């Protein structure tokens, strides 16, 4: 833990919660009572505020920015547009998360975390860049320091154990001026501790972790067709075609109607986690395609 003002060891356990954290939610926010936390060891009070509509807690885009910002439509964000404020950081991270088979769900700007050490006037407010739900072994790879793009490239469906975990993500660009600020480091360290107590992982994804040197072409091509309409019949065809141990991409595309529509549907089924298309050989006809799980409707394609 970083050094915080005051001496928590000498603070009585009946010390009242600081007034600074006894605050009402902002407009269109609500306190998430299931995540409210007081950590008995560090005597930290933490409140998590989420958006009323279940989406991003803030939209980012406003008149104070003098840089590119935008929104990226994502299937894994519940068919929402996710706000981003960095073309070198958050935007490519969203693109990669949409195509990463191990990522089940994505939410940008998922909550506001208010933190304060009891007895100290210092308060930290933290907005994580993203909340992702991932296959547990994939999340453990990230927590062990494997770069995000490498973990995505190496992932195969057989590596999943059926369990998932939540990972909160801080995305940093190479020119982030906050990187060496002591207050910023303290805030991230404290946030990591809070999330750990809630059973969530926390990782910092750097610009170099999403460079996608070997898989950029595949990620881009699949991402372009991520919102192609697919139905139950397409799911059935993919499940039969990609039966164990695997199929070739050229065969699946042909079964789905041939190019270009067959390739677009294959990409959409990959994003929806019905099949996994290997990302490391530029989507050639002999690229291997494997089923995810048992090939059923894993991400609501029948409801579209």
C-alpha positions as CSV (number, residue, x, y, z in Angstrom):
1,X,0.0,0.0,0.0
2,X,1.2,3.6,-0.6
3,X,1.8,6.0,2.2
4,X,-1.4,7.9,3.1
5,X,-1.9,10.9,5.4
6,X,-2.6,10.0,9.0
7,X,-1.8,6.8,10.9
8,X,-4.5,4.1,10.4
9,X,-3.1,2.0,13.2
10,X,-4.1,4.7,15.7
11,X,-7.6,5.4,14.4
12,X,-10.4,3.9,16.5
13,X,-12.7,1.5,14.7
14,X,-15.7,3.5,15.7
15,X,-14.4,6.6,13.8
16,X,-17.3,7.9,11.8
17,X,-17.4,7.7,8.0
18,X,-15.9,10.9,6.6
19,X,-18.5,13.5,5.6
20,X,-16.7,13.8,2.3
21,X,-17.9,10.4,1.3
22,X,-21.4,10.7,2.7
23,X,-22.6,12.2,-0.5
24,X,-25.6,11.8,-2.8
25,X,-25.1,10.3,-6.3
26,X,-24.7,12.6,-9.1
27,X,-27.4,13.1,-11.8
28,X,-28.3,9.8,-13.5
29,X,-26.2,7.8,-10.9
30,X,-27.1,5.5,-8.1
31,X,-25.1,4.0,-5.3
32,X,-24.4,0.3,-5.8
33,X,-25.2,-1.1,-2.3
34,X,-23.9,-4.5,-3.2
35,X,-20.4,-3.1,-3.7
36,X,-20.3,-0.6,-0.8
37,X,-17.2,-1.4,1.2
38,X,-15.3,-0.5,4.3
39,X,-11.9,-2.2,4.5
40,X,-11.1,-3.1,8.1
41,X,-7.3,-3.3,7.7
42,X,-6.6,0.0,6.0
43,X,-9.8,1.7,7.3
44,X,-10.7,2.8,3.8
45,X,-14.2,3.8,2.9
46,X,-15.2,3.1,-0.7
47,X,-18.4,3.8,-2.5
48,X,-19.2,2.7,-6.0
49,X,-21.7,4.7,-8.1
50,X,-23.1,3.3,-11.3
51,X,-25.3,4.7,-14.0
52,X,-29.0,4.4,-13.7
53,X,-29.3,2.9,-17.2
54,X,-26.6,0.3,-16.6
55,X,-24.3,1.9,-19.2
56,X,-21.2,4.1,-19.0
57,X,-21.3,6.4,-15.9
58,X,-19.9,9.3,-18.0
59,X,-19.8,10.0,-21.7
60,X,-16.4,11.7,-21.8
61,X,-17.2,13.9,-24.8
62,X,-17.5,17.6,-23.8
63,X,-16.2,21.0,-24.7
64,X,-13.2,20.8,-22.5
65,X,-11.4,18.3,-24.7
66,X,-8.9,19.5,-27.3
67,X,-8.3,16.0,-28.8
68,X,-10.2,13.4,-30.8
69,X,-13.0,11.6,-28.9
70,X,-15.7,9.4,-30.1
71,X,-18.0,6.4,-29.6
72,X,-17.5,2.8,-30.8
73,X,-20.5,0.6,-31.3
74,X,-19.9,-2.8,-29.6
75,X,-21.8,-6.1,-29.6
76,X,-20.1,-7.0,-26.3
77,X,-21.2,-3.8,-24.7
78,X,-24.8,-4.9,-25.0
79,X,-25.2,-3.4,-28.5
80,X,-24.2,0.1,-27.1
81,X,-21.9,2.8,-28.3
82,X,-18.9,3.0,-25.9
83,X,-17.2,6.4,-25.4
84,X,-13.5,6.8,-25.9
85,X,-11.0,9.7,-25.5
86,X,-7.8,8.2,-26.9
87,X,-7.2,7.0,-30.4
88,X,-3.9,5.3,-29.3
89,X,-5.3,3.8,-26.1
90,X,-9.0,3.3,-25.4
91,X,-10.2,3.0,-29.0
92,X,-7.8,0.1,-30.1
93,X,-8.5,-1.5,-26.7
94,X,-12.2,-1.6,-27.5
95,X,-11.5,-3.0,-31.0
96,X,-9.4,-5.7,-29.6
97,X,-11.8,-6.5,-26.8
98,X,-14.7,-6.9,-29.3
99,X,-12.8,-9.5,-31.2
100,X,-11.2,-11.3,-28.2
101,X,-12.9,-14.6,-27.8
102,X,-12.0,-14.7,-24.1
103,X,-13.9,-11.4,-23.5
104,X,-17.6,-12.0,-22.8
105,X,-18.8,-8.5,-22.0
106,X,-17.4,-5.0,-22.1
107,X,-18.5,-1.8,-20.3
108,X,-16.7,1.5,-20.8
109,X,-16.6,4.0,-17.8
110,X,-18.4,1.4,-15.7
111,X,-18.6,3.3,-12.4
112,X,-17.3,6.1,-10.2
113,X,-15.2,4.9,-7.2
114,X,-14.9,7.3,-4.3
115,X,-12.3,6.3,-1.7
116,X,-11.0,7.8,1.5
117,X,-8.8,6.7,4.4
118,X,-10.7,7.2,7.7
119,X,-9.2,10.1,9.6
120,X,-7.7,11.7,6.5
121,X,-9.0,14.7,4.5
122,X,-7.6,13.3,1.3
123,X,-10.2,11.8,-1.1
124,X,-9.6,9.9,-4.3
125,X,-12.2,9.7,-7.2
126,X,-11.4,7.1,-9.8
127,X,-13.2,6.3,-13.1
128,X,-11.8,3.0,-14.5
129,X,-11.7,3.0,-18.3
130,X,-13.4,-0.4,-18.7
131,X,-14.9,-3.3,-17.0
132,X,-14.5,-6.6,-18.8
133,X,-15.9,-10.1,-18.0
134,X,-13.5,-12.7,-19.2
135,X,-12.7,-16.4,-19.0
136,X,-10.9,-16.9,-15.7
137,X,-7.7,-18.3,-17.1
138,X,-7.5,-15.4,-19.5
139,X,-8.0,-12.9,-16.6
140,X,-5.2,-14.7,-14.7
141,X,-2.9,-14.3,-17.7
142,X,-3.5,-10.6,-17.6
143,X,-3.0,-10.4,-13.8
144,X,0.3,-12.2,-14.3
145,X,1.6,-9.6,-16.7
146,X,0.9,-11.1,-20.1
147,X,0.3,-8.2,-22.6
148,X,-3.3,-8.0,-23.6
149,X,-2.7,-8.5,-27.4
150,X,-0.5,-11.5,-26.7
151,X,-3.1,-13.1,-24.5
152,X,-5.8,-12.5,-27.2
153,X,-3.6,-14.0,-30.0
154,X,-2.8,-17.1,-28.0
155,X,-6.2,-17.8,-26.6
156,X,-8.1,-20.9,-27.7
157,X,-11.5,-22.2,-26.6
158,X,-10.0,-25.3,-24.9
159,X,-8.2,-23.0,-22.5
160,X,-11.4,-21.9,-20.8
161,X,-12.5,-23.8,-17.7
162,X,-16.2,-22.6,-17.7
163,X,-15.6,-19.9,-15.1
164,X,-15.5,-16.1,-15.6
165,X,-14.0,-13.2,-13.7
166,X,-14.4,-9.4,-13.7
167,X,-11.3,-7.3,-14.5
168,X,-11.3,-3.5,-14.2
169,X,-8.9,-1.9,-16.7
170,X,-6.9,1.3,-16.8
171,X,-5.7,2.1,-20.3
172,X,-2.5,4.2,-20.5
173,X,-0.9,5.8,-23.6
174,X,2.9,6.3,-23.9
175,X,2.5,10.0,-23.4
176,X,0.3,10.0,-20.3
177,X,1.6,12.8,-18.2
178,X,0.1,11.3,-15.0
179,X,2.2,8.2,-15.1
180,X,4.9,9.5,-12.6
181,X,2.6,11.5,-10.4
182,X,2.6,10.2,-6.8
183,X,-1.1,11.0,-6.2
184,X,-2.1,9.1,-9.4
185,X,0.0,6.1,-8.4
186,X,-1.5,6.1,-4.9
187,X,-5.0,6.3,-6.3
188,X,-4.5,3.3,-8.6
189,X,-2.9,1.3,-5.8
190,X,-5.8,2.0,-3.5
191,X,-8.3,1.2,-6.3
192,X,-6.6,-2.1,-6.9
193,X,-6.9,-3.0,-3.2
194,X,-10.6,-2.1,-3.2
195,X,-11.3,-4.2,-6.3
196,X,-9.3,-7.1,-4.8
197,X,-11.5,-7.1,-1.7
198,X,-14.6,-7.3,-4.1
199,X,-13.1,-10.3,-5.9
200,X,-12.3,-8.3,-9.1
201,X,-9.0,-8.1,-10.9
202,X,-7.4,-4.8,-11.9
203,X,-4.8,-4.3,-14.6
204,X,-3.1,-1.4,-16.4
205,X,-3.1,-1.9,-20.2
206,X,-0.4,0.2,-21.9
207,X,-0.3,1.3,-25.5
208,X,2.4,-1.3,-26.2
209,X,0.0,-4.0,-24.9
210,X,-2.5,-3.4,-27.6
211,X,-0.1,-2.8,-30.6
212,X,-1.4,-6.1,-32.2
213,X,1.7,-6.5,-34.3
214,X,0.8,-10.1,-35.5
215,X,-3.0,-9.9,-35.4
216,X,-3.9,-6.4,-36.5
217,X,-5.2,-7.4,-39.9
218,X,-7.5,-10.1,-38.5
219,X,-8.8,-7.9,-35.7
220,X,-9.6,-5.1,-38.2
221,X,-11.3,-7.4,-40.8
222,X,-13.4,-9.2,-38.2
223,X,-14.2,-6.0,-36.4
224,X,-15.5,-4.4,-39.6
225,X,-18.3,-7.1,-39.8
226,X,-19.0,-7.4,-36.1
227,X,-22.5,-6.2,-36.4
228,X,-23.6,-8.3,-39.4
229,X,-27.0,-9.9,-38.8
230,X,-27.0,-13.6,-38.0
231,X,-29.8,-16.0,-37.0
232,X,-30.4,-19.4,-35.5
233,X,-29.8,-21.1,-38.8
234,X,-26.3,-19.5,-39.1
235,X,-25.6,-20.7,-35.6
236,X,-26.7,-24.3,-36.5
237,X,-24.5,-24.3,-39.7
238,X,-21.5,-23.0,-37.8
239,X,-22.0,-25.6,-35.0
240,X,-22.1,-28.5,-37.4
241,X,-19.3,-27.2,-39.7
242,X,-16.9,-26.5,-36.8
243,X,-17.5,-29.7,-35.0
244,X,-14.5,-31.2,-33.2
245,X,-11.6,-30.8,-33.6
246,X,-11.9,-27.8,-36.0
247,X,-12.9,-26.6,-39.4
248,X,-11.2,-24.4,-42.0
249,X,-12.4,-20.9,-42.5
250,X,-12.8,-21.4,-46.2
251,X,-15.3,-24.2,-45.5
252,X,-17.3,-22.3,-43.0
253,X,-17.5,-19.2,-45.3
254,X,-18.8,-21.5,-48.1
255,X,-21.4,-23.1,-45.9
256,X,-22.6,-19.7,-44.8
257,X,-23.2,-18.5,-48.3
258,X,-19.8,-17.8,-49.8
259,X,-18.0,-14.5,-49.9
260,X,-18.7,-11.7,-49.1
261,X,-21.7,-12.5,-46.9
262,X,-20.3,-15.8,-45.6
263,X,-17.2,-14.1,-44.3
264,X,-19.2,-11.3,-42.7
265,X,-21.4,-13.9,-41.0
266,X,-18.3,-15.8,-39.8
267,X,-16.9,-12.6,-38.3
268,X,-20.2,-11.9,-36.6
269,X,-20.4,-15.4,-35.1
270,X,-16.8,-15.0,-33.9
271,X,-17.6,-11.8,-32.0
272,X,-20.7,-13.4,-30.6
273,X,-18.6,-16.3,-29.3
274,X,-20.3,-19.0,-31.3
275,X,-17.0,-19.9,-33.0
276,X,-13.4,-18.9,-32.6
277,X,-11.4,-17.9,-35.7
278,X,-7.6,-18.1,-35.4
279,X,-6.3,-14.5,-35.5
280,X,-2.6,-15.2,-36.3
281,X,-2.5,-16.0,-40.0
282,X,-4.4,-13.2,-41.8
283,X,-7.7,-15.1,-42.2
284,X,-6.5,-17.5,-44.9
285,X,-8.9,-20.2,-46.2
286,X,-7.0,-22.7,-44.1
287,X,-7.3,-20.7,-40.9
288,X,-8.7,-22.9,-38.2
289,X,-12.2,-22.4,-36.7
290,X,-13.2,-23.9,-33.5
291,X,-16.5,-24.0,-31.5
292,X,-16.8,-22.0,-28.4
293,X,-18.5,-24.0,-25.7
294,X,-21.0,-26.3,-27.3
295,X,-21.8,-24.0,-30.2
296,X,-25.2,-22.9,-28.9
297,X,-26.5,-19.3,-29.0
298,X,-24.0,-17.8,-26.7
299,X,-24.6,-14.1,-27.1
300,X,-28.2,-13.5,-28.0
301,X,-27.9,-13.7,-31.8
302,X,-31.4,-15.3,-31.9
303,X,-32.9,-12.2,-30.3
304,X,-31.6,-9.8,-33.0
